[in-house]
Amino acid sequence: MGRVTRWTLAALLAGAVTLPAPAPAAAAECAPPAVTVVRELPWAQDWLRPQRIWPLTQGAGVTVAVVDSGVDAGVRQLAGRVDAGLDARDGRGRADSDCSGHGTFVAGIVAAAAQPGVGFAGLAPQARLLPVRVTVDRDDLPPEGALATAIQTAAERGARVILVGTPIVRAGTRLRAALTVAEARDALVVVASWAGTDGPPPVDPWVTERIVSVGGFDPQGGPLTGTVAPVDLVAPGAGIVSLGPRGPGHVVADGNGYAAAHVAGAAALVRARHPELTAAQVKQRLLATSDRVPRRLPDPTLGYGALDLYAAVTAVLPGEHGTAVSAPAVAPAVVARPHETDRRGFSIAAAVAAAAGALAVLVVVVALAAPRIRGRRVG
């Protein structure tokens, strides 16, 4: 195992407590403009280290559909790469605006461009985004009809990765038909795993075979509270920094939907680097290259293990063609880690700058107050 072994395996097995949930917000209330810019490297980005991959690929030529609350096309780190999209609730409107901010947040994790003086960037900063709106409320699950329309539309419009910010554990006729279209169009569907307190949901094996279900873990390595099967992979999902709507700044949130966004960004990089691979092969690559845990696989909570971004893009697997590449040197960086401050939300506190090797660690504390988008109850 890689970095999970050194940093987080004990916590993964112990199930560390996740960060607290924010206070509820009114359903019709739009998120405020994001104005606070994060200049430190977020912990999730330091953990995944996409900068090692960017000399090889940044996701150019791959469209990622964001099936969520819309994506604010005016946010500067997404500028020029957000299509008009579709409002799947009525099948007519655009989806390049975002009231709740949830869709913009997950889109940023996937594809926010790097900018000077800004610590946060998405995993695939040259990927295009196709927003498909299925809800405007950050807490509600979308109707199955809207979700089916969204997935089918995304596949028919050429999305090679379809990110669904809410769980899919069972499917009626329309949703099955939409997933069949996505499969036929060779689109990889990445979905947030179920997280709730009502017990395990009924699992439909037909659905689980056609999606990648993703759970989240926190900076200490603990799985997010309430996450239940099915889980294929885990990825950073708590104290996550990403884009807020209607402004140049960033916010902090937690939820399985944000872990799914990291896997969708990884899938975009894999599809750009290995365009010959089918969606099924991309899923297999993500699972086969994950950082494993010493349990029977798939584990009910951890699936096949934690996303290993570098291995997912560069590994040479049996039955595939390619050559191994060495990682370019990565300079040490100041890392922003989440820290609770006041009743208005999260603050981003200071983190760990790792010198080359493991001989010295410099701890720098940087307090940063930022508003927070509330993650959906289910992910």
N, C-alpha and C positions, 0 to 999 in steps of 0.2 A: 504494500500500500504506500501511497505518497503522503501528501501533506495532511490528510485526514488522520493517518496513523500518528504523526508527530504532535499534532495540535488538538485534534477533536475526537479521537476514537473513544476515549474514556467517557466523555460527555455524551456522545452518541449512544453508547450502551447504557448509560445511567439515565438518560432522558432528562437533561437539564431543563429548568423552567424557562419558558420563553418570556419575552418582554410584555408588559401589561398592555391591555387593550385600551384605546382612547375612549373618551366619552362619546355617546351617540350624537349624531348631527341630524338636523331636520332633513327629511327626504328631498324636499324641493329646494334646499339651500345649496347654491353652487359653492365650490371650494374657492377661497380667496386667492388673489393673484400671488404667485410664488416670487418672492423678491430676494430671499437670502441665498447667496451663492456659496456652495461648498467648494473650498479651495484645497482641501485635503483629500487624499485617496480613500474612498470608502472601503470598509473592511471586506465586503464581498468582492470588490474588484481586486483587492490585494490577494484575496484567497484564490481567485480564478486566474489572475494574471493574464488578461487578454493581450496585453502589450507584447507578450512572447509570440502570439499568433499573428499579429497585424503585419509583420513583414511578409507573411505568406498569403494572407487573405484578410479582408475586412468586410466580406459579405457582399461585394459588388455583384450585381446581376441577379440577386435573389430578392424576391418580394415576400415579406412576412405579413400576413393578415392578422390584425388585432381585433378579435371579436370581443367587444367590451362596450364601454360608454362613449366611444369616439376618441379621436386623437386631435389635440390642438395643433394645427399646422403652423401656427404663428410662433411657436416656441423656437428660439434661435438654434438650439442644438439639434432640432429636427428639420430645420428650414430647407425647403426644396426637395424633400424626400417623402412627403406625405401626400398620397393621392386623395381625391375627393371622397372616395369610398361610397358607402351606402348605409342608409338608415333602414335596417332590416325589420323594424317594427311596422313600417308602412310600405317598404319596398320602393320608396321614391326619393326621399331626401338624401342629403350628403351626411357624412360622418366626420368631417375634418374640423369639428369643434368639440368641446368636452366640458360639460358642466361640473361633474363630480370630480374629475381629474384622475380617476382610476385608470382609464384607458391610456391617457398620456403618460402616467407613471410607468405602466408596464411597457409601453412603446419605448420609453427612454432606456429602460434596462436592455432592451433588444438592440437599439440602433442610435442612441444619442451620439452625436459627433464629438470628438475630442476638441477642446478649445484651450488656448493659452490661459494660464491662471485658474483653470477650473479642474478640480480633481476628478469629478465624475465623468464617465463616458460609458456608452453602451458597449456590448460585446461585439456587435457587428455594425460599426459606424458608417458603412457604405451601403447597407441594405436599404431597400425601399419599404415603405409601410403602406398597407391597405387597410384603413379603418372600416370596420363594419359594426354599426351600433346595434346592440340588442337590449340595452337598458340605459336609463339616465340616473338611476338610483344606485348608489354605491353598495347598498345592502341587499337588494332584491335579486333573486335568481331570475334570469330571463325566461319568458315563455318558450316552450319547446318549438313552437312554430317559427318564432323569430330566430332561435338558435339554428334550426335546420336551414332556414333561408340564408343565414349568415355563412354557415360552413359551405353550403353549395355554391353561393355566389363567390366566395373567396377562391374556391377551387376552380370555378369556371373562368375567373379573371386572372388565373395564372399564378396564384400564390403557391410557393413551394413549401412554405411552412405556415400553418394556421394555428395561432395561439388563442386559446379559449380561456378567459380569466375565471371561469366558474367550472365546477366539476361536471362530468358526464359519467354517471354510473349505470344508467339504464336508458333505453331509447325506445320511443314509439315508432310508428311506421314512417313518419316524415323524417325524423332524425336519423333513423337507419338508412333511409334513402340518401340523405345528405352525406353521411359518412361513406356510403358506397360510392357516391360521385367523387368524393375526395380521394378515396383509394384508387379509383379508376384514373383520376387525373394526376396521380402520383404526388399528392400533397401530404406532408406529415402533419398530423393533428396533435398538438401538445396541449395538455389540459391540467388545470389545478386539481390536485387530489382533494377528496372530501375531508373537511374538518368540522366537526360538530359534537354536540353533547348528547345526541339522541340515540347513540348506539350505531353500530356499523350499518351502512346503507345496503340495500340489496345490490349485489354485483352481477352484472350481465357480462359473461365471458365474451360474447360476440362483440361488445363494445370495447372491452379492455384489450382485445387483440388488435384493434384498429386505432388506438391512441397511445400516446406516451403520457402516463399519469405521474405528476411530480409533487412531492412533498417538500416542506422547507425545514431548515434548521437555523438556529440562532448563532451568534458569535462564539458562544461557548461549545457549540456542537450539539446542543440538545434539539430533538425534533419538536416542531411546533405542537403545542398542546391541542389535543383533540383530533390529530390527524389519524385517519383510519384507512384501511385497504380500500381500493387497490392503489399501490404505489410502485412505480417502476424505478424511479430515481429520486434522490434528494439533492437539493441545491440551496444556496443561501436564501433565506426567506424572512428573517427578522432584522429589524434595524436597518432596512435597506434604503439607501439614498437613490433618488431618481428625480425626474422632472416634475414640476408642478405646472398647472395650466395658467395661461394669461400672464406670463412673466418670464424673466430670465433666470429665476432661481430654482431651488431644489427643496424637496420635502423628504420626510422619513416615514416609513410605514412597514408593516409586517403582515405576512399572509402567504399561503401556498400559491396564490396567483403570481406572486413576485418570484417565487422559486421557479414556477413554470416559465416565466419570462426569461430567466437565465438559460434554461434548457432550450427555449426557442431561439435565443441568440446564438447558442452553441450550434444548434441545428443549421442555422443560416450560414455559419462559418464552414461547417462540414459540407453543405451542399454547394457552396461557392468553390471550395477547394477540391471537392470530388464530385463534379457534376454528373459523372457516369453512374453514381449510386442511386438506387431507387429509394423511395421513402422507407420501405421496410428495411433496407440495408442500412440506412442512416439510423433508424431506431436501434437496430442490432449493434451498430458501432457505438452508439451512446451507452448502451447497456454493457457491452463487452469491455469497454475501456474505463468504466467507472472504478472509483476507489472502493474496493470491496470491504465488507465487514465480516468478521469470523463467525458467521451464522449460516444456517441453511438458507439458500437463495431460491426465490425472492423472499426477503424478510418482510413481514406484514407492515412494518413501519418504515423501513429503510429501503425496500425494494432490492435492487441489485447493488446499491451503494451510492456514493456521492459523485456528482458530475466532476469529471476530470477534463477540463477544457482542452488542455494541450494534447493529451493523449487522444481525445476524440478526433481532433483534426489531423494529427501527425502519425498515429500508430499505423503500422503495416499489419493487416489482419489476414488470416488464411482465406484464400479465395478472392482477395482483392489485389490490385496492382498498385505499386507506388514505391517510394524510397523514403527511408527515414531521414529526418533533418534534425540538426542540433539547434538548441534554443539560443537566440542572441542574448547578450548580457543585459540584465535589467538593473537600472540604478536603484539604490535605496529610496524609499519614499515615506512621507508622513502619512499615516493611515487614520482616517476618521472612524471612530467606533461609537455606537449608540450609547447614550447615557440619559436617564430620566432626570428632568429638572423641575418643571413646574406643571400646573394643571392645564396649561394650554397645549401641551404636546411634548414631543421629544426634543432633546437637544442632541447635537452631535458632539461627542467629546473626543478627545485625543486618543491616539493609538500608538502603534508600535512601528518603529522604523527598523527594518532588519538589515544589518550590514551583510556583506557577502559572507557566505558560510553561516554558521550558527555560533560564532565566537563572541559576538557582542550585540546587545539590544539596547537601543536608545528609546526611552519612553518620554513622549512629549504630550502634554495635556493641552488641548485646544477646545474651549467651550464655544459652542455655536447654537444659538436658539433658532429653531426652524419650525414652521407649521407642519402638520402631519395630515396626510390623507388616511382616512380610516379604511383598513382592509375589510373586505366582506367577511361576514361571520363564517362563511363556508370556505374561504380561501383567500 
